[in-house]
Amino acid sequence: MIEIKEVSHAFEIGKKNQKNIIPVLKDVSFNINRGEIVTIIGRSGSGKSTLLNIISGFIKPTNGEVWINEKLVSELSESKFADFRLETIGFIFQNFQLIPSMTAFQNVELPLIFKGINESDRKKQTMETLKRVGLEDYKDHYPSELSGGQQQRVSIARALVVNPPLILADEPTGSLDSDTEKDLLHFIQQLNKDLGITFLIITHDEQVAKIGHRIIEIADGKVLEGVAL
């Protein structure tokens, strides 16, 4: 599902004539198979968020290749990667990234609008997805009217509604209490089992990392190890 080949990345900082090159990723390589849950763990500043942004297509690597679903995505233009994301990748964020002026239903429906799905099919798919995450009775609630766990489930429903083969999660439990975190992690495992979705989860939390079939540890921009659990 994902193949990372010798990916490096560096940021330029400073003024035009006094630029400094700050290396963030250094020849990172690994594969993620279809249907796996893989967690990437590392301290703040290790490079894991930069790696996620590269896989997501929001940053182009300085060197190396990124393949997703057998497509060389690191060579795609910004607009073509946007189309690819809409078809292939769902996202779960730490802070939910829900639109506060939209109901749960409207937040989940939004990717289908971007895809140009007709209204009748949109409504059906949105309700089916809200039922899958157990929030059909909260479809008319706004984010401010939902608990943190419920908001994260709306975020998951928004990721699921386009039936993506891959979901990228950035610290998905970072804003949740411990009990809600356990529920969410179990739910991710269930989605993986039932739907075969591949999950790549970025975290600094060892308890979250343990739900992965494999753990990839990054430190100072390098992969330290991949551990099969």
Disulfide bonds with the S-S distance in Angstrom:
none
